Amino acid sequence: MNAIFPMQTGSTAKQNKKIIKKKVNPLKNSRVIDYLDPKFLSRFTNDQGKILPRRITGVNAYQQRQLAKAIKYARHLALIPFVAQDIN
């Protein structure tokens, strides 16, 4: 039965859908991530020093694992800080 109820409009299904735009991968198809480049690695951390998730950065799963390793290694070598500086 295709009855339209009084409180419904004809196109409720289309109004509720959100268009999700896929993020462009900033690393393209790169397999190598350099841990000695702190400026590059800082693109993938927030202002508190936390590693950003894939849904925000747009990298694939393999690259996200490599980024996490590179950031942690760079932190260990004191190339990038573990936490952000407090400004008082």
N, C-alpha and C positions, 0 to 999 in steps of 0.2 A: 504494500500500500504506500503510495507516495503522497500522503496527506501532509500539508504544512500546518503546524500547530500555531496558535495565535502569538505566542511569545518568541517564536523562531523566525529568523530571516532565511532566505533561500541559500545563502552562501556562508554559513558558519564555519564549514570545514576549511575553507581557503583563508579565512581571517585569522585563525589560530596558528597557522603554520609560520614558523620563523625561517628565514633564509640564512643558512650558515655558510659563510665564505671560508673555503679552505685556506689555511696559511701557506704562504710560499716558503719553501725550504731555503733558508739563507746559506746553507752549505752545499746546495745542489747535490751532486753525487760524490762528494769528497769522502774518501775513506780514511784520510790521515788528518788528525787534529793535533796541532802543535801546542804543547803545554808550556813552552817558553815565551808565548806571546800573551802577556797579561791584558793588553788592550782588547784583543779579540775575545778572550775568555770572559772579560767583564761584561760583554754583551749578553751573556747567558746567566748572569747573576743579578739579583735585585739590589736595591740600595742598602739592604741589611746584610748582604753578602750571601744570601741563600741562592741555591741553584734553582733556576726557573723550570717549570714542568714543560713537557713536550707540547701540550695544548696551547701554550703561550708562545713558545719559541718557533714551533713549526718544523722541528727536525724529526727524523724518523727514529725508531726505537734503537737501532744500532748506533746511530750518531749520538743519541742521548746518553747511552752507556759510556761511549768514548769521551764525551764532554764531561760527564761526571768524574770519570777517572782523571782526566787532564786537569780539571779544576782542583780536585783533591790533591793531586801531585804538586801542582803549582802552589797551593796553600802550604803544603809540607816544606817546599823549598823557599817559602816566604816571598814568592813573586806576587801573590795577591793575598789580602788579609782574610782571616777566618771570619771576622765580624766587622761591621762598619765602625767608623770613628764616632764617638759621642761629641757633639758640638754643644758646649755649655757657655 
